[in-house]
């Protein structure tokens, strides 16, 4: 007698939802990583999802609202930027706060490649994880949504790679358990936003510290703790990313691009650019021009 394959049932306690379905009946012990389905749901005020088991691995991410998660006999608060994992043999209960219903993303997957990928993830520890870059995580879920709904021959492979990127991004930006919701995290996110908006005018660590009203040493500790980098490195990477775009699209000379991103000395700019991209801006521009012309 042929064994019935597991299936997924979507919640009806949602006011709005977008789903994609790639392979609702994957082969048992499928090789590689197989994305089953995923989506984005806005919960009803009475939303509750209670499961004693689930046939696939599932990663969920809260984009808006609040709620609570019961996972492996522990309860976690759910808020924007929190992500968590469930799967075979992991009972869980997800509830939304009726006053602030959640908007959340999810992706379900299986395959023999899933376990090794998850073993290196902080999600595998059986806890809800707050990430320091929720926008980047949400963008990956949106990329899954877009590619999953296209339903081309490439969609399953692209979505499998996106799940790998998603797990890596969560690992990269996962915060220590005691820091979620802390004032330190709020300060870091405020500084990151300031860099994002003003990186072209900012030149030094001292300027960043002064404009964010923080001590330079404390600012450095914040970035090492939550961003795994320094504020100056984060500033330079933003500047060099903008410079790379100008070198390829504006037709400006290197010294003009240097000035546009705040460098009075083109030689200093070239050294910083090369430290980021491992190639000089002149070489970068030449390579980009050749590729663009097809020569």
Secondary structure per residue as TSV (DSSP state, phi and psi in degrees):
chain	resnum	aa	ss	phi	psi
A	1	X	-	360.0	130.2
A	2	X	-	-74.0	131.3
A	3	X	-	-76.3	133.2
A	4	X	-	-68.4	136.7
A	5	X	-	-83.6	149.4
A	6	X	-	-66.8	149.9
A	7	X	-	-128.0	164.0
A	8	X	-	-111.3	134.2
A	9	X	-	-112.8	127.8
A	10	X	-	-87.8	149.8
A	11	X	-	-69.3	145.8
A	12	X	S	-99.2	-4.2
A	13	X	-	-89.5	51.6
A	14	X	E	-132.5	147.2
A	15	X	E	-91.9	-21.2
A	16	X	E	-156.3	141.4
A	17	X	E	-154.6	148.5
A	18	X	E	-129.0	122.2
A	19	X	E	-122.8	155.8
A	20	X	E	-134.7	148.2
A	21	X	E	-130.5	117.2
A	22	X	S	-105.7	-40.8
A	23	X	-	-160.7	87.2
A	24	X	T	-76.0	-11.4
A	25	X	T	-129.6	65.8
A	26	X	-	-67.7	151.0
A	27	X	-	-64.4	139.4
A	28	X	T	-57.3	137.7
A	29	X	T	57.6	40.2
A	30	X	-	-61.2	141.5
A	31	X	S	-75.3	158.7
A	32	X	S	69.4	-155.6
A	33	X	-	-116.5	127.9
A	34	X	E	-117.9	117.9
A	35	X	E	-81.3	124.6
A	36	X	E	-85.2	-55.5
A	37	X	E	-167.9	178.6
A	38	X	E	-174.6	-176.8
A	39	X	E	168.7	-171.7
A	40	X	E	-135.9	129.6
A	41	X	E	-129.4	136.4
A	42	X	E	-102.4	118.0
A	43	X	E	-75.8	146.7
A	44	X	-	-71.0	158.8
A	45	X	T	-57.6	-26.9
A	46	X	T	-100.2	18.7
A	47	X	-	-59.4	131.2
A	48	X	E	-151.0	129.5
A	49	X	E	-123.3	111.1
A	50	X	E	-116.2	121.5
A	51	X	E	-132.1	138.0
A	52	X	S	-90.7	-16.2
A	53	X	-	-159.6	163.5
A	54	X	-	-150.3	135.3
A	55	X	S	-74.5	-18.4
A	56	X	S	-125.3	172.6
A	57	X	E	-81.7	138.4
A	58	X	E	-132.9	132.2
A	59	X	E	-113.0	127.7
A	60	X	E	-118.3	152.3
A	61	X	E	-140.9	128.2
A	62	X	E	-91.0	121.0
A	63	X	E	-97.8	-33.0
A	64	X	E	-145.7	159.4
A	65	X	S	79.1	-174.5
A	66	X	-	-138.3	165.6
A	67	X	E	-177.1	-161.5
A	68	X	E	-139.9	147.4
A	69	X	E	-124.0	129.4
A	70	X	E	-105.9	113.8
A	71	X	E	-137.2	120.5
A	72	X	T	50.9	49.8
A	73	X	T	67.6	14.4
A	74	X	E	-124.7	148.9
A	75	X	E	-109.7	134.2
A	76	X	E	-125.5	141.5
A	77	X	E	-75.1	140.9
A	78	X	E	-107.7	132.5
A	79	X	-	-152.5	170.9
A	80	X	T	-55.4	132.3
A	81	X	T	94.5	0.3
A	82	X	E	-95.4	136.3
A	83	X	E	-131.0	153.9
A	84	X	E	-154.6	165.3
A	85	X	E	-125.8	140.3
A	86	X	E	-136.9	171.2
A	87	X	-	179.9	-163.9
A	88	X	T	-56.4	127.9
A	89	X	T	77.4	12.5
A	90	X	-	-116.9	96.4
A	91	X	-	-67.4	144.3
A	92	X	E	-157.3	153.8
A	93	X	E	-132.9	127.6
A	94	X	E	-115.4	124.8
A	95	X	E	-127.6	143.8
A	96	X	E	-98.0	155.4
A	97	X	B	-77.6	120.4
A	98	X	T	-61.2	-22.5
A	99	X	T	-81.5	-25.9
A	100	X	B	-136.5	73.1
A	101	X	-	-57.7	142.6
A	102	X	-	-80.8	149.5
A	103	X	E	-110.8	119.6
A	104	X	E	-138.3	151.6
A	105	X	E	-106.4	155.4
A	106	X	E	-149.6	155.3
A	107	X	E	-142.4	133.1
A	108	X	E	-111.6	137.8
A	109	X	E	-151.5	167.1
A	110	X	E	-151.3	-168.4
A	111	X	S	108.7	157.4
A	112	X	H	-67.6	-19.4
A	113	X	H	-80.8	-11.5
A	114	X	H	-67.3	-46.2
A	115	X	H	-60.4	-46.9
A	116	X	H	-61.2	-38.2
A	117	X	H	-64.7	-42.2
A	118	X	H	-74.1	-26.8
A	119	X	H	-61.7	-28.0
A	120	X	T	-93.0	2.2
A	121	X	S	-96.2	142.7
A	122	X	G	-62.5	-19.8
A	123	X	G	-66.3	-26.8
A	124	X	G	-69.0	-12.6
A	125	X	G	-77.6	-0.9
A	126	X	S	76.2	41.4
A	127	X	S	-142.8	157.6
A	128	X	-	-77.1	138.8
A	129	X	E	-121.0	128.5
A	130	X	E	-88.7	134.3
A	131	X	B	-106.2	150.6
A	132	X	S	-85.2	-12.3
A	133	X	-	-128.3	67.1
A	134	X	H	-60.0	-32.2
A	135	X	H	-64.4	-39.7
A	136	X	H	-66.8	-38.9
A	137	X	H	-66.0	-43.3
A	138	X	H	-63.0	-36.9
A	139	X	H	-62.3	-37.0
A	140	X	H	-68.3	-38.3
A	141	X	H	-64.2	-38.1
A	142	X	H	-67.4	-35.9
A	143	X	H	-64.3	-38.8
A	144	X	H	-61.4	-43.4
A	145	X	H	-59.7	-47.7
A	146	X	H	-65.1	-45.3
A	147	X	H	-75.0	-31.9
A	148	X	H	-67.4	-33.2
A	149	X	H	-83.0	-12.2
A	150	X	H	-70.7	-32.6
A	151	X	-	56.6	44.0
A	152	X	-	-93.9	175.6
A	153	X	T	-65.4	-21.5
A	154	X	T	-91.8	-13.3
A	155	X	H	-55.6	-46.1
A	156	X	H	-61.2	-39.4
A	157	X	H	-70.0	-44.9
A	158	X	H	-60.8	-45.0
A	159	X	H	-66.7	-35.5
A	160	X	H	-61.9	-41.9
A	161	X	H	-67.6	-35.6
A	162	X	H	-66.3	-35.5
A	163	X	H	-64.8	-39.7
A	164	X	H	-60.7	-45.3
A	165	X	H	-62.6	-40.2
A	166	X	H	-60.0	-46.3
A	167	X	H	-64.7	-37.7
A	168	X	H	-66.6	-42.3
A	169	X	H	-64.7	-39.8
A	170	X	H	-63.2	-42.8
A	171	X	H	-63.1	-39.8
A	172	X	H	-67.2	-36.0
A	173	X	H	-108.1	5.4
A	174	X	B	-63.8	136.0
A	175	X	-	-95.6	153.3
A	176	X	-	-56.9	144.6
A	177	X	T	-54.5	-32.2
A	178	X	T	-86.6	1.7
A	179	X	T	-104.0	-13.3
A	180	X	T	-60.8	127.1
A	181	X	T	79.8	4.4
A	182	X	-	-79.0	161.6
A	183	X	H	-65.4	-31.3
A	184	X	H	-62.4	-43.4
A	185	X	H	-63.7	-42.7
A	186	X	H	-59.8	-41.6
A	187	X	H	-64.5	-43.0
A	188	X	H	-61.4	-47.0
A	189	X	H	-64.7	-34.8
A	190	X	H	-65.0	-41.3
A	191	X	H	-68.3	-40.0
A	192	X	H	-60.7	-42.4
A	193	X	H	-64.8	-38.6
A	194	X	H	-64.0	-42.6
A	195	X	H	-61.8	-43.1
A	196	X	H	-60.5	-36.3
A	197	X	H	-86.7	-27.4
A	198	X	H	-126.8	19.0
A	199	X	T	-62.3	-26.5
A	200	X	T	-71.3	-31.6
A	201	X	T	-86.8	-26.6
A	202	X	-	-77.1	143.3
A	203	X	-	-123.1	-35.3
A	204	X	S	-133.0	163.6
A	205	X	H	-59.1	-40.3
A	206	X	H	-62.5	-37.9
A	207	X	H	-64.4	-43.2
A	208	X	H	-60.9	-46.4
A	209	X	H	-62.3	-43.2
A	210	X	H	-64.2	-44.1
A	211	X	H	-74.8	-22.0
A	212	X	H	-99.4	1.2
A	213	X	T	60.3	45.5
A	214	X	-	-131.3	153.6
A	215	X	-	-69.6	136.5
A	216	X	H	-54.9	-41.0
A	217	X	H	-65.6	-40.6
A	218	X	H	-67.4	-38.6
A	219	X	H	-59.1	-43.3
A	220	X	H	-63.3	-40.6
A	221	X	H	-63.5	-40.2
A	222	X	H	-59.5	-46.2
A	223	X	H	-69.9	-36.0
A	224	X	H	-67.1	-38.9
A	225	X	H	-71.5	-45.1
A	226	X	H	-103.1	-25.7
A	227	X	H	-112.4	-5.9
A	228	X	S	56.1	33.9
A	229	X	S	-155.5	-176.2
A	230	X	-	-103.9	157.6
A	231	X	H	-62.0	-34.3
A	232	X	H	-68.0	-41.8
A	233	X	H	-63.7	-40.4
A	234	X	H	-62.8	-42.0
A	235	X	H	-62.4	-46.8
A	236	X	H	-65.4	-37.9
A	237	X	H	-64.2	-38.2
A	238	X	H	-65.6	-42.9
A	239	X	H	-62.9	-44.9
A	240	X	H	-69.1	-32.1
A	241	X	H	-64.4	-42.5
A	242	X	H	-66.5	-39.5
A	243	X	H	-62.8	-40.4
A	244	X	H	-60.4	-41.2
A	245	X	H	-62.5	-43.3
A	246	X	H	-65.0	-40.3
A	247	X	H	-61.3	-34.2
A	248	X	H	-88.1	-25.9
A	249	X	H	-118.8	-20.7
A	250	X	T	-93.6	-19.5
A	251	X	-	74.4	10.0
A	252	X	-	-79.0	157.1
A	253	X	-	-71.9	160.6
A	254	X	H	-58.1	-42.0
A	255	X	H	-66.2	-30.3
A	256	X	H	-71.5	-40.5
A	257	X	H	-65.0	-40.9
A	258	X	H	-57.4	-46.0
A	259	X	H	-65.0	-36.5
A	260	X	H	-64.8	-28.1
A	261	X	T	-103.3	12.4
A	262	X	T	96.8	19.2
A	263	X	-	-108.5	117.6
A	264	X	S	-75.9	-25.9
A	265	X	-	-106.6	111.5
A	266	X	H	-64.6	-30.2
A	267	X	H	-67.5	-43.3
A	268	X	H	-62.0	-43.3
A	269	X	H	-57.8	-44.6
A	270	X	H	-62.2	-39.1
A	271	X	H	-65.4	-43.3
A	272	X	H	-66.4	-43.5
A	273	X	H	-58.6	-45.6
A	274	X	H	-66.1	-33.7
A	275	X	H	-67.0	-25.9
A	276	X	H	-87.9	-46.5
A	277	X	H	-105.9	-2.1
A	278	X	S	63.5	22.0
A	279	X	S	-152.3	148.6
A	280	X	-	-71.0	156.7
A	281	X	H	-61.9	-34.1
A	282	X	H	-63.1	-45.8
A	283	X	H	-66.3	-41.2
A	284	X	H	-58.7	-45.2
A	285	X	H	-66.0	-40.1
A	286	X	H	-64.7	-45.5
A	287	X	H	-63.5	-42.5
A	288	X	H	-65.1	-38.6
A	289	X	H	-65.4	-42.2
A	290	X	H	-64.0	-42.1
A	291	X	H	-65.7	-37.1
A	292	X	H	-67.7	-30.3
A	293	X	H	-91.0	-7.5
A	294	X	T	77.1	12.5
A	295	X	-	-82.7	360.0
